[in-house]
Amino acid sequence: MQKNKIVFIILIVFAFQIVQSQNPTANEFEKQLKSNSKLILDKDYFLLGTLSDYLGRQKTYKSNTFIDNYYKGETSLISYIMKIYTDESPEFVVEKNQYPFNSVTDILHSKKIAEKMNSFYNFKNDGGFKMDSNFSKLKAAEFRKKINDFFKSTEPKDTVYVGTMKANLFKTNVQKISFITGVYARYGESSKNRYCIVMYNSESKYDYCVSILKQLKCDDIEKEVKKNNIPVLQIVYFKPSRELKKYLDEYKFIKTE
């Protein structure tokens, strides 16, 4: 069971081979950024809102630059994130994912920003280790042998840590609004006056969203959790407060395609 869990982590979360890096331009966002300057976001809480919480936030002992994985249609989001942190000289690198068994297209890295994001989480070791992504390219028999050799080896292993968001992270309404704006930019949908946020296998972010929407005086908040789904489906429907709606509408230009 333990080996299966670790193999799952390899295949789904961490196993990828990086072969190319690039910095996508954010010039197309200049006009939008200027036009939206009246509604100020806390960039750290916005980015926190966008981060994946699928099975929690993962990091490893040896990798301290990982911000998040991104998928087809999320180029605008990556560009916006890079733009709002320009003044911090974060040394962003966007690396192309060539691992064939997932749909990740880009991986965003920055040691400075990754450390800042990780400070919002409590991490613990769940018994998993990151393994060489090249294992996944092996044939079945050779793959099993490599796995067995890995567990028998006394060489230091790259421990995987799983994070959940810390308690009492939010002190101001700007932080709360920025967080929900980030969440909605990546995981939100709307139909007329009804908005919703859709997540899967969230360890802590979903509950935070429900709580903050209540604190921001949103109406018609309705939770829907389908535990029999694989993965578990978590939806929260809501009618945003007047102030929150301004942000969701003003920053919709960065919403994922």
Backbone torsions as a table, in degrees:
resi	resn	phi	psi	omega
1	MET	NA	-42.6	179.9
2	GLN	-63.3	-42.5	179.9
3	LYS	-64.4	-41.1	179.2
4	ASN	-60.5	-40.6	179.8
5	LYS	-62.1	-43.0	-178.5
6	ILE	-69.0	-40.8	177.7
7	VAL	-61.7	-39.2	178.2
8	PHE	-59.6	-44.1	179.3
9	ILE	-61.6	-40.8	-179.7
10	ILE	-60.5	-50.6	-171.5
11	LEU	-73.8	-35.8	-171.9
12	ILE	-95.5	-39.5	-169.0
13	VAL	-104.3	-50.9	-166.5
14	PHE	-108.8	-18.7	-171.6
15	ALA	-76.9	107.8	173.2
16	PHE	-157.6	157.7	178.5
17	GLN	-116.3	126.4	-177.2
18	ILE	-96.1	125.3	-176.9
19	VAL	-125.6	-10.3	-175.7
20	GLN	-153.8	143.5	176.2
21	SER	-123.8	153.8	179.5
22	GLN	-158.6	160.8	174.3
23	ASN	-122.0	96.9	-178.3
24	PRO	-63.9	141.2	-178.3
25	THR	-68.3	147.9	176.2
26	ALA	-114.8	15.9	-177.3
27	ASN	-60.2	-32.5	-178.0
28	GLU	-65.4	-11.0	-178.2
29	PHE	-97.8	-2.0	-176.0
30	GLU	-57.4	-49.5	-176.8
31	LYS	-65.2	-42.9	-180.0
32	GLN	-64.2	-40.9	-179.7
33	LEU	-61.3	-43.2	-179.8
34	LYS	-67.1	-39.1	-177.0
35	SER	-71.5	-20.8	-178.2
36	ASN	-102.6	13.3	-173.5
37	SER	-67.4	-16.5	-179.4
38	LYS	-72.5	-25.1	179.0
39	LEU	-105.6	101.7	-172.0
40	ILE	-85.2	132.3	174.4
41	LEU	-103.0	145.7	165.5
42	ASP	-83.9	109.1	-170.7
43	LYS	-62.5	-33.0	-179.9
44	ASP	-67.0	-41.2	-179.6
45	TYR	-75.9	-29.8	172.9
46	PHE	-62.5	-50.7	-179.8
47	LEU	-61.5	-41.8	176.6
48	LEU	-54.9	-41.5	179.5
49	GLY	-63.1	-32.1	-177.3
50	THR	-79.6	-20.5	-171.7
51	LEU	-64.9	142.5	177.3
52	SER	-64.8	140.8	175.2
53	ASP	-123.4	22.5	179.5
54	TYR	-67.7	111.2	-174.4
55	LEU	60.7	28.5	179.5
56	GLY	86.2	178.5	176.4
57	ARG	-94.0	125.2	-178.6
58	GLN	-101.2	143.0	169.4
59	LYS	-145.8	161.9	177.5
60	THR	-121.5	165.9	-176.7
61	TYR	-62.2	-39.4	-173.5
62	LYS	-89.7	-20.9	-177.4
63	SER	-103.2	113.7	-177.5
64	ASN	-123.5	20.6	-179.4
65	THR	-116.1	-7.0	-172.2
66	PHE	-72.1	125.0	173.6
67	ILE	-98.8	-57.0	178.2
68	ASP	-171.5	163.7	170.3
69	ASN	-91.4	147.3	179.2
70	TYR	-131.7	155.4	-170.3
71	TYR	-120.6	175.1	178.9
72	LYS	-55.1	133.3	-179.7
73	GLY	92.4	1.6	-177.5
74	GLU	-110.0	17.6	178.7
75	THR	-61.1	-39.1	180.0
76	SER	-62.4	-39.9	179.7
77	LEU	-65.0	-45.4	178.1
78	ILE	-58.5	-47.1	-178.1
79	SER	-61.9	-40.2	-179.8
80	TYR	-66.4	-43.4	178.6
81	ILE	-58.7	-46.0	180.0
82	MET	-63.1	-36.8	-178.3
83	LYS	-66.0	-46.2	-173.4
84	ILE	-71.9	-14.6	178.4
85	TYR	-103.1	9.4	-176.9
86	THR	-54.2	-39.0	-175.7
87	ASP	-69.6	-10.9	-179.5
88	GLU	-99.2	2.6	-178.3
89	SER	46.5	60.1	-171.9
90	PRO	-79.6	-8.1	-179.3
91	GLU	54.5	56.4	177.4
92	PHE	-66.2	144.9	168.8
93	VAL	-133.9	128.3	174.3
94	VAL	-105.5	118.0	-175.4
95	GLU	-111.1	138.9	-178.7
96	LYS	-79.3	132.0	178.9
97	ASN	-89.8	126.9	178.6
98	GLN	-112.7	6.7	178.8
99	TYR	-68.4	125.7	-169.1
100	PRO	-79.3	-10.7	-170.2
101	PHE	-106.7	20.1	169.3
102	ASN	-145.6	171.9	-174.2
103	SER	-100.8	12.0	176.3
104	VAL	-64.1	134.2	176.5
105	THR	-106.3	-36.1	-176.1
106	ASP	-137.1	149.9	176.0
107	ILE	-125.9	122.2	-177.7
108	LEU	-94.7	131.3	-177.6
109	HIS	-127.1	143.9	168.2
110	SER	-171.6	119.9	-179.2
111	LYS	-61.0	-43.8	-176.6
112	LYS	-63.5	-46.9	-177.8
113	ILE	-75.5	-34.9	177.7
114	ALA	-62.4	-42.2	178.3
115	GLU	-63.1	-38.7	178.9
116	LYS	-64.8	-45.1	179.6
117	MET	-66.0	-40.6	-178.8
118	ASN	-65.3	-22.9	179.4
119	SER	-69.5	-13.8	177.4
120	PHE	-83.7	-3.3	-172.0
121	TYR	-121.3	152.6	165.6
122	ASN	-99.8	126.2	-177.3
123	PHE	-110.3	147.0	172.7
124	LYS	-145.1	153.0	178.4
125	ASN	-82.1	126.3	179.3
126	ASP	-100.1	13.0	178.1
127	GLY	95.7	0.6	-177.2
128	GLY	-93.8	159.9	177.2
129	PHE	-136.6	145.4	174.0
130	LYS	-82.4	135.5	-178.6
131	MET	-118.9	168.6	179.5
132	ASP	-60.0	122.9	-177.3
133	SER	-64.8	-20.1	178.8
134	ASN	-66.8	-18.0	176.7
135	PHE	-56.8	-35.5	-174.8
136	SER	-66.9	-15.5	-178.7
137	LYS	-89.9	-4.9	-177.1
138	LEU	-81.9	157.2	174.0
139	LYS	-71.8	162.5	-169.8
140	ALA	-53.5	-50.1	-176.4
141	ALA	-63.9	-44.2	179.9
142	GLU	-68.3	-34.8	177.9
143	PHE	-62.1	-46.6	179.8
144	ARG	-61.3	-39.4	178.9
145	LYS	-63.9	-43.4	178.7
146	LYS	-61.9	-39.9	178.9
147	ILE	-63.5	-46.8	179.3
148	ASN	-62.3	-42.3	178.6
149	ASP	-63.6	-36.8	-180.0
150	PHE	-60.7	-46.1	-177.3
151	PHE	-72.8	-27.6	178.8
152	LYS	-78.9	-23.4	-175.7
153	SER	-66.8	144.4	176.3
154	THR	-97.3	4.4	177.8
155	GLU	-65.8	145.6	177.5
156	PRO	-57.4	137.4	-178.1
157	LYS	-108.1	154.0	-179.2
158	ASP	-85.3	97.9	-173.9
159	THR	-67.3	137.5	175.6
160	VAL	-95.4	130.0	177.0
161	TYR	-114.3	140.7	-179.6
162	VAL	-112.2	129.4	-175.1
163	GLY	-110.8	144.2	169.1
164	THR	-121.9	149.2	-176.0
165	MET	-63.8	138.0	-179.8
166	LYS	-67.6	158.7	175.6
167	ALA	-77.4	155.7	173.0
168	ASN	57.9	43.5	179.9
169	LEU	-80.7	-23.4	-168.6
170	PHE	-107.7	123.4	-178.6
171	LYS	-110.3	-25.7	-174.7
172	THR	-129.5	161.5	176.1
173	ASN	-66.0	-33.3	178.2
174	VAL	-62.1	-42.0	177.3
175	GLN	-62.4	-42.8	-178.7
176	LYS	-66.4	-45.2	179.9
177	ILE	-65.3	-41.0	179.3
178	SER	-62.0	-41.6	179.1
179	PHE	-62.5	-50.6	-179.0
180	ILE	-64.7	-36.7	176.7
181	THR	-60.8	-41.9	177.2
182	GLY	-65.4	-44.3	178.1
183	VAL	-59.8	-47.8	-175.7
184	TYR	-67.2	-34.9	179.8
185	ALA	-59.5	-28.9	-176.6
186	ARG	-108.0	-32.0	-172.2
187	TYR	-122.6	10.8	-173.3
188	GLY	-99.3	157.2	174.4
189	GLU	-143.0	158.3	177.9
190	SER	-145.0	151.6	175.8
191	SER	-145.1	109.5	-174.8
192	LYS	57.1	-120.2	-178.0
193	ASN	-96.7	3.8	-179.2
194	ARG	-103.4	125.5	179.5
195	TYR	-111.2	158.2	174.3
196	CYS	-150.2	156.2	175.4
197	ILE	-120.4	130.6	-175.2
198	VAL	-119.0	125.4	178.5
199	MET	-133.9	166.0	177.7
200	TYR	-133.4	131.5	175.4
201	ASN	51.8	35.2	178.5
202	SER	-70.3	134.2	-179.4
203	GLU	-87.6	-33.5	-176.8
204	SER	-147.2	-26.0	-173.6
205	LYS	-66.9	-38.8	-178.6
206	TYR	-59.4	-46.9	179.9
207	ASP	-64.2	-37.6	176.7
208	TYR	-62.3	-41.5	-179.9
209	CYS	-60.0	-46.9	-179.6
210	VAL	-60.0	-45.3	-178.7
211	SER	-63.5	-45.1	-176.7
212	ILE	-70.4	-37.1	176.7
213	LEU	-59.4	-37.6	176.4
214	LYS	-67.0	-42.2	-179.6
215	GLN	-65.5	-28.8	179.8
216	LEU	-87.1	9.3	175.3
217	LYS	64.7	34.2	173.8
218	CYS	-73.4	154.8	-178.3
219	ASP	-107.0	165.7	173.2
220	ASP	52.3	42.0	179.1
221	ILE	-75.6	125.5	-177.2
222	GLU	-137.3	124.4	178.9
223	LYS	-92.8	143.4	173.0
224	GLU	-139.9	114.2	-179.7
225	VAL	-123.5	121.4	-179.8
226	LYS	-107.3	90.9	-174.8
227	LYS	-72.6	-20.1	179.1
228	ASN	-80.7	-11.4	175.4
229	ASN	-71.0	150.7	170.3
230	ILE	-123.6	108.0	-0.9
231	PRO	-75.3	168.3	178.2
232	VAL	-62.9	129.9	-179.5
233	LEU	-97.2	129.4	-178.8
234	GLN	-127.5	117.8	-178.7
235	ILE	-126.0	141.2	169.7
236	VAL	-128.5	122.8	176.8
237	TYR	-95.7	148.2	-179.9
238	PHE	-163.8	158.0	169.0
239	LYS	-109.3	113.0	-173.0
240	PRO	-65.5	149.2	171.7
241	SER	-62.0	163.8	-178.6
242	ARG	-58.0	-43.0	-178.2
243	GLU	-67.1	-45.3	-180.0
244	LEU	-64.1	-39.9	-179.8
245	LYS	-59.4	-36.5	177.4
246	LYS	-57.6	-43.8	-179.3
247	TYR	-68.6	-45.7	-178.8
248	LEU	-61.3	-36.8	179.1
249	ASP	-76.1	-42.6	-177.0
250	GLU	-66.9	-33.4	-175.8
251	TYR	-103.0	18.3	-179.0
252	LYS	-70.8	-14.2	179.2
253	PHE	-66.0	-16.9	177.8
254	ILE	-99.5	4.2	-178.7
255	LYS	-64.1	141.3	-178.1
256	THR	-62.6	143.3	-177.6
257	GLU	-71.9	NA	NA
